[in-house]
Amino acid sequence: MADRTELRVSSQQAAEATENPGRFSRLPERIRPQDTVETRPATLPDPARDTYNADEWLIRYCG
């Protein structure tokens, strides 16, 4: 007798699943790999670092 009850319950669940697909009815939207990666510099640029002038020694010592 329990088998028939289980069969009825499972058939009801199957009917509900076909009527209302719900959350798992389709796959989620595709996400491009480019959209999953964030790129940014490991350190912030130092403005004082780029102020070196390679020819400055010529002005100071040879001028």
VENHU-V133255 format. One record per run of one state. SS is the DSSP state (helix for helix, strand for strand, loop for the rest). FROM is the first residue (numbers start at 1). TO is the last residue. Records with the same first field share a line. If there is no record, write none. Layout:
# VENHU-V133255
SS: FROM-TO / FROM-TO
This chain:
# VENHU-V133255
loop: 1-1 / 20-21 / 25-32 / 37-48 / 52-55 / 62-63
helix: 2-19 / 22-24 / 33-36 / 49-51 / 56-61
